[in-house]
Amino acid sequence: MSHTVVIGGGICGLAAGSSLAAQGEQVTVLEAQHFLGGLATTLPGKTGAGFDFGPHAYHARNQRVLDLFKEIASDGFPAKKKNVSIKFRGKYYKYPLEALDIAKSMSPVVAVRAFLDFFLESLRRKLRPRPLVSAEDWVVQAMGRTLYDMFFGPYTAKVWGMPPSQLAASFAQHRIPHISLMKVVLSSLRKGYAKRTGTEHRYAPLVIELFYPPKGAGLISERLAERIRAASGTNQVRTNTLVTGIDLDGDRVVGVRYRMVPATDRGGQLCMLASGTETAVDPWSADRGAEQRITCDRIVNTAPLPALIDLLGDAVSPEAKAAARYLRFRALTIVGLRVKRPHALPAQSIYFQDKTFNRLSETRNYGGSEICAPDETILLCDITCDVNDRIWNADPDELGKICAQELEQEGFMKVSELAESVVLRSTFGYPVYMVGYERAIDTLMVELMRFPGLVTGGRQGLYKYVDMDIASEMGLAMADFLASGRTKQEAIGAVPYEDRVFA
Ligand SMILES: Cc1cc2nc3c(=O)[nH]c(=O)nc-3n(C[C@H](O)[C@H](O)[C@H](O)COP(=O)(O)OP(=O)(O)OC[C@H]3O[C@@H](n4cnc5c(N)ncnc54)[C@H](O)[C@@H]3O)c2cc1C
């Protein structure tokens, strides 16, 4: 019988492992942290109240995955309507920001300038088309310079830590909703008219369903792990186990090397997710145990793609190593606040342009009714950062106070109500789609075709900016592939990277 080692006990790895285990395969999951779930975890603070890695509600884009989640959390997985806002130029709007909202914030004079920009840009595109290389090129050609300077440029630079001129055009194409300039201008002019006549503009928000287990997002991962263990006495789901190398015989997988490592929680830091291959930080440093080995003939990788290339060592080409070094992740610090009031925000999450954090969320509003005591609430502040910068190195209490003060200014809480501040950190928060990253990805996709028993998927493992449902879908797809007996060439040889769910 085959033995599959799954690297990483996040939701993707656990979905893959539970599907293989259900089909009678032997499975060992190796997770570096002292807990399961990866980014989709819920960690207890001082009083047992649960803190997620930012808001983690389950979306319902794939029926197979939704059915799986519902079956796993059959004791409670209520649906809620999405209710997310954005604060833009001093006012709250529905998220994502739409043309009409931008129009509401513009004076007719600015609207005319935006339209002229857009008109000249459309003309230039027809007379002298140029290749769209960066996210800046894409947004400016689609919406004009005025809209870009007003919102998309500054916000993207804040979240991603680099100007949109350095991010790939494909990033903007996939992540930025297209805004019709004509609608912006018409509704702005209509706003001037509405002021004079007293009529009002109505806008119906997009309704999307979200699901959240009352005890926290991490429940799904815990239960997937229970299924793997229950399927056979030989299956294992191990925590505190950092994978440090992959052994091959030619291109054939023969084993995985690992070291036992301590938990990454210290003081108010509940965890630091890392792959162990980063050069800038190592949460385990000298505390790694002796290297040990497990024999296996298949690997499902969900650790970051550049880390996988490091784990393969000399088995990969110098070109693949160079390509892996080109890829980078934006790090993440989540500041969690336990606040002495039962309810704080008018939405599930709110995006901000001018605060230390990019997004603020209240877990209870997603459905986390059992996440903390009824007279308290949990607020989560997402801050994107780089490893070892000011935010990454800041003390949890200091960050908690800064966030609480900014929340007091917005009227959401009082600083005196702050009962606990924690941080959750990850070296891999968001895969960054820099200009030229497609070339690096192409090189890696070709290289990985060489290893028949090794598949990689998930948000980090495939370097795709996906949510939990898609990460789980990737896990199930990897299990389906391994159980099918097909070759990689047959299964994904003709599938372009954009459409791939594993490599
Ligand atoms: C701030 C934020 C908010 C989000 N909100 C939502 C949301 O509301 N809804 C939603 O659906 N999705 C959301 N997501 C996305 C979601 O978190 C991910 O899509 C999903 O959790 C990815 O799962 P994964 O298993 O692919 O990766 P991960 O969760 O990153 O799991 C990878 C695992 O591999 C382990 N690992 C790494 N290296 C090694 C090694 N060498 N040895 C052993 N183990 C290793 C890690 O410790 C980790 O547990 C959000 C993400 C972020 C950052």
The ligand as an SDF file (V2000), in Angstrom:
LIG
                    3D

 53 58  0  0  0  0  0  0  0  0999 V2000
   -5.8380   37.7680    6.8970 C   0  0  0  0  0  0  0  0  0  0  0  0
   -6.4770   36.6330    6.1480 C   0  0  0  0  0  0  0  0  0  0  0  0
   -7.8630   36.5180    6.1570 C   0  0  0  0  0  0  0  0  0  0  0  0
   -8.4680   35.4790    5.4540 C   0  0  0  0  0  0  0  0  0  0  0  0
   -9.8300   35.3720    5.4860 N   0  0  0  0  0  0  0  0  0  0  0  0
  -10.4400   34.3450    4.8540 C   0  0  0  0  0  0  0  0  0  0  0  0
  -11.8580   34.2030    4.9090 C   0  0  0  0  0  0  0  0  0  0  0  0
  -12.5810   34.9930    5.5180 O   0  0  0  0  0  0  0  0  0  0  0  0
  -12.4120   33.1450    4.2610 N   0  0  0  0  0  0  0  0  0  0  0  0
  -11.6540   32.2300    3.5840 C   0  0  0  0  0  0  0  0  0  0  0  0
  -12.2170   31.2930    3.0320 O   0  0  0  0  0  0  0  0  0  0  0  0
  -10.3130   32.3510    3.5190 N   0  0  0  0  0  0  0  0  0  0  0  0
   -9.6880   33.3730    4.1340 C   0  0  0  0  0  0  0  0  0  0  0  0
   -8.3220   33.5020    4.0670 N   0  0  0  0  0  0  0  0  0  0  0  0
   -7.5480   32.5240    3.2710 C   0  0  0  0  0  0  0  0  0  0  0  0
   -7.2910   31.2320    4.0440 C   0  0  0  0  0  0  0  0  0  0  0  0
   -6.6250   31.5060    5.2370 O   0  0  0  0  0  0  0  0  0  0  0  0
   -6.4200   30.3070    3.1990 C   0  0  0  0  0  0  0  0  0  0  0  0
   -6.9340   30.1680    1.8980 O   0  0  0  0  0  0  0  0  0  0  0  0
   -6.2920   28.8940    3.7630 C   0  0  0  0  0  0  0  0  0  0  0  0
   -6.2470   28.8820    5.1500 O   0  0  0  0  0  0  0  0  0  0  0  0
   -5.0460   28.2870    3.1420 C   0  0  0  0  0  0  0  0  0  0  0  0
   -4.8740   26.9650    3.6100 O   0  0  0  0  0  0  0  0  0  0  0  0
   -3.5800   26.1360    3.2260 P   0  0  0  0  0  0  0  0  0  0  0  0
   -3.6900   24.8440    3.9170 O   0  0  0  0  0  0  0  0  0  0  0  0
   -3.4420   26.1510    1.7520 O   0  0  0  0  0  0  0  0  0  0  0  0
   -2.3370   26.9850    3.7720 O   0  0  0  0  0  0  0  0  0  0  0  0
   -1.8940   27.2880    5.2850 P   0  0  0  0  0  0  0  0  0  0  0  0
   -3.0590   27.5340    6.1390 O   0  0  0  0  0  0  0  0  0  0  0  0
   -0.8670   28.3530    5.2050 O   0  0  0  0  0  0  0  0  0  0  0  0
   -1.2150   25.9190    5.7580 O   0  0  0  0  0  0  0  0  0  0  0  0
    0.0990   25.5910    5.4610 C   0  0  0  0  0  0  0  0  0  0  0  0
    0.6260   24.8190    6.6560 C   0  0  0  0  0  0  0  0  0  0  0  0
    1.9180   24.3140    6.3590 O   0  0  0  0  0  0  0  0  0  0  0  0
    2.6890   24.3620    7.5530 C   0  0  0  0  0  0  0  0  0  0  0  0
    4.1030   24.3010    7.1820 N   0  0  0  0  0  0  0  0  0  0  0  0
    4.8220   25.2070    6.4690 C   0  0  0  0  0  0  0  0  0  0  0  0
    6.0810   24.7860    6.3130 N   0  0  0  0  0  0  0  0  0  0  0  0
    6.1710   23.5910    6.9360 C   0  0  0  0  0  0  0  0  0  0  0  0
    7.2330   22.6470    7.1120 C   0  0  0  0  0  0  0  0  0  0  0  0
    8.4700   22.8700    6.6150 N   0  0  0  0  0  0  0  0  0  0  0  0
    6.9740   21.5170    7.8160 N   0  0  0  0  0  0  0  0  0  0  0  0
    5.7300   21.2610    8.3150 C   0  0  0  0  0  0  0  0  0  0  0  0
    4.6990   22.1290    8.1790 N   0  0  0  0  0  0  0  0  0  0  0  0
    4.9180   23.2680    7.4820 C   0  0  0  0  0  0  0  0  0  0  0  0
    2.2680   25.6680    8.1710 C   0  0  0  0  0  0  0  0  0  0  0  0
    2.5910   25.7480    9.5500 O   0  0  0  0  0  0  0  0  0  0  0  0
    0.7780   25.6870    7.8960 C   0  0  0  0  0  0  0  0  0  0  0  0
    0.0410   25.1090    8.9540 O   0  0  0  0  0  0  0  0  0  0  0  0
   -7.6800   34.5330    4.7380 C   0  0  0  0  0  0  0  0  0  0  0  0
   -6.2870   34.6590    4.7380 C   0  0  0  0  0  0  0  0  0  0  0  0
   -5.6860   35.7020    5.4150 C   0  0  0  0  0  0  0  0  0  0  0  0
   -4.1970   35.8370    5.3960 C   0  0  0  0  0  0  0  0  0  0  0  0
  1  2  1  0
  2  3  1  0
  2 52  2  0
  3  4  2  0
  4  5  1  0
  4 50  1  0
  5  6  2  0
  6  7  1  0
  6 13  1  0
  7  8  2  0
  7  9  1  0
  9 10  1  0
 10 11  2  0
 10 12  1  0
 12 13  2  0
 13 14  1  0
 14 15  1  0
 14 50  1  0
 15 16  1  0
 16 17  1  0
 16 18  1  0
 18 19  1  0
 18 20  1  0
 20 21  1  0
 20 22  1  0
 22 23  1  0
 23 24  1  0
 24 25  2  0
 24 26  1  0
 24 27  1  0
 27 28  1  0
 28 29  2  0
 28 30  1  0
 28 31  1  0
 31 32  1  0
 32 33  1  0
 33 34  1  0
 33 48  1  0
 34 35  1  0
 35 36  1  0
 35 46  1  0
 36 37  1  0
 36 45  1  0
 37 38  2  0
 38 39  1  0
 39 40  1  0
 39 45  2  0
 40 41  1  0
 40 42  2  0
 42 43  1  0
 43 44  2  0
 44 45  1  0
 46 47  1  0
 46 48  1  0
 48 49  1  0
 50 51  2  0
 51 52  1  0
 52 53  1  0
M  END
$$$$
